[in-house]
Amino acid sequence: MQNNNARVRTICYQALIAALYVALTFAVPMLSFGMMQLRLSEAMTVLPVLYPPATLGLTVGCALANLIGFFSGVNPIGHIDAPVGALATLLAGLCSAAVGRLIPAERHPHRRVLLGLVFPVVFNGVIVGAELTTLFLESFWVNCFWVAAGEAVVCCVLGYPLGLGLQRSSIFRRLLHTQEKQ
């Protein structure tokens, strides 16, 4: 019975993360879509460092945000961006989660969060940059630069403090501790 409760709780957390990702993406839609994206939701890419199951919620949230953007007319390439962006988010989340498991929070809290945030910048820059190059026949390096630059700004300005704050938060630690026990 406890395993079922833990699974249900994990699914609920993942759904909440996905919904929050979509909501934050559309909080400022004019910044969320384009070659240089400043998605507030990308600050959440720090979560897999602290809570590996967040990877699935972020991946689903990214795909949903791009699809909703396509159907609402905000993101004209959203039907292509949904699987491509979700792939970049999934790979970044898996690598960030590995960093979270390998680097102890007690000894290197800053290094852990910073290294975890490198992967969203790199994977989005390369994968989404390649997507934009394929679709618009522009320079691969220019596209990589602009996508990675937008991602880096959001990760440094919002994601880094979010990660450090959650890492220090007794409520967040209690929530994770309860999750791990069950």
C-alpha positions in Angstrom: 0.0 0.0 0.0 2.8 2.4 0.8 4.4 1.8 -2.6 1.2 2.7 -4.3 0.9 5.9 -2.2 4.5 6.8 -3.2 3.8 6.2 -6.9 0.6 8.3 -6.8 2.5 11.1 -5.0 5.3 11.0 -7.5 2.8 11.2 -10.4 1.0 14.1 -8.8 4.3 16.0 -8.3 5.2 15.3 -11.9 1.8 16.6 -13.1 2.2 19.7 -10.9 5.6 20.4 -12.4 4.3 20.0 -15.9 1.4 22.3 -15.2 3.6 24.9 -13.6 6.0 24.7 -16.6 3.2 25.4 -19.0 1.8 28.3 -16.8 5.2 29.9 -16.5 5.8 29.6 -20.2 2.6 31.5 -21.0 3.1 34.0 -18.2 5.2 36.0 -20.7 4.5 34.4 -24.1 6.3 37.0 -26.2 9.6 36.0 -24.5 8.9 32.2 -24.5 8.9 31.6 -28.2 11.5 32.6 -30.9 15.2 32.1 -31.6 16.2 33.6 -28.2 13.8 32.4 -25.6 13.6 33.7 -22.1 11.1 31.2 -20.7 10.6 31.7 -17.0 9.7 28.0 -16.9 13.3 27.0 -17.8 14.3 28.1 -14.3 12.7 24.9 -13.2 15.3 22.8 -15.1 17.3 22.8 -11.9 14.7 20.5 -10.3 16.1 17.2 -11.5 19.3 17.9 -9.6 17.3 18.0 -6.4 14.4 15.6 -7.3 15.2 13.3 -10.3 11.5 12.4 -11.0 11.0 16.1 -12.0 12.6 15.2 -15.3 9.4 13.6 -16.6 7.2 16.6 -15.4 9.5 19.1 -17.2 9.6 17.0 -20.4 5.8 16.7 -20.5 5.4 20.4 -19.6 7.8 21.4 -22.4 5.9 19.3 -25.0 2.6 20.7 -23.8 3.7 24.3 -23.8 5.0 24.0 -27.4 1.8 22.2 -28.6 -0.4 24.8 -26.9 1.7 27.5 -28.4 1.3 26.0 -31.8 -2.5 25.6 -31.5 -2.9 29.1 -30.1 -0.8 30.6 -32.9 2.0 31.9 -30.7 4.5 29.2 -31.8 4.2 28.5 -35.5 6.7 25.6 -35.3 5.3 24.2 -32.1 4.3 20.9 -33.7 7.9 20.3 -34.5 9.2 22.1 -31.4 7.2 19.8 -29.1 9.1 16.6 -29.6 12.5 18.3 -30.3 12.3 20.6 -27.2 11.0 17.7 -25.1 14.0 15.6 -26.2 16.4 18.3 -25.2 14.6 18.7 -21.9 14.6 15.0 -21.2 18.3 14.6 -22.0 19.2 17.6 -19.9 17.0 16.4 -17.0 18.6 12.9 -17.0 22.1 14.4 -17.0 21.2 16.9 -14.3 19.7 14.2 -12.1 23.0 12.2 -12.5 24.9 15.3 -11.2 22.5 15.5 -8.3 23.2 11.9 -7.4 27.0 12.2 -7.8 27.7 15.5 -6.0 26.6 15.7 -2.3 24.6 18.7 -1.4 26.2 19.0 2.0 29.8 19.4 0.6 29.2 21.3 -2.7 25.8 22.9 -2.9 26.8 25.6 -5.3 28.8 23.4 -7.6 26.0 20.8 -7.7 23.4 23.4 -8.8 25.7 25.1 -11.3 26.8 21.8 -13.0 23.2 20.7 -13.1 22.2 23.8 -15.0 24.9 23.4 -17.6 23.0 20.6 -19.3 19.8 22.5 -20.1 21.9 25.3 -21.7 24.0 22.8 -23.8 21.2 20.4 -24.8 18.8 23.2 -25.7 21.5 25.2 -27.5 22.6 22.2 -29.7 19.3 20.4 -30.2 16.9 23.4 -30.6 19.7 25.3 -32.5 19.9 22.3 -34.9 16.1 22.3 -35.2 16.0 26.0 -36.1 18.8 25.6 -38.6 17.0 22.7 -40.3 13.7 24.7 -40.5 15.1 28.1 -41.4 18.4 27.3 -43.1 20.3 29.8 -41.0 23.7 29.4 -39.4 23.9 26.5 -36.9 26.3 28.3 -34.7 24.2 31.5 -34.6 21.1 29.5 -33.7 23.0 27.6 -31.0 24.4 30.8 -29.6 21.0 32.5 -29.3 19.1 29.5 -27.9 21.9 28.8 -25.4 22.2 32.5 -24.4 18.5 32.7 -23.6 18.7 29.5 -21.6 21.8 30.6 -19.8 20.3 33.9 -18.7 17.2 32.2 -17.3 19.2 29.5 -15.6 21.7 31.9 -14.0 19.3 34.6 -13.0 16.4 32.5 -11.9 17.4 28.8 -11.8 20.5 29.1 -9.8 18.9 31.0 -6.9 15.9 28.7 -7.1 18.1 25.6 -6.8 20.1 27.0 -3.9 16.9 28.1 -2.1 15.2 24.7 -2.6 18.3 22.9 -1.5 18.4 24.8 1.7 14.6 24.7 2.3 13.6 22.5 5.2 10.1 22.2 3.7 11.4 21.0 0.4 13.9 18.6 2.1 11.0 17.2 4.3 8.9 16.7 1.2 11.7 14.8 -0.5 12.5 12.8 2.6 8.9 11.8 3.0 8.9 10.8 -0.7 12.0 8.7 -0.3 10.7 6.9 2.8 7.6 5.6 1.1 
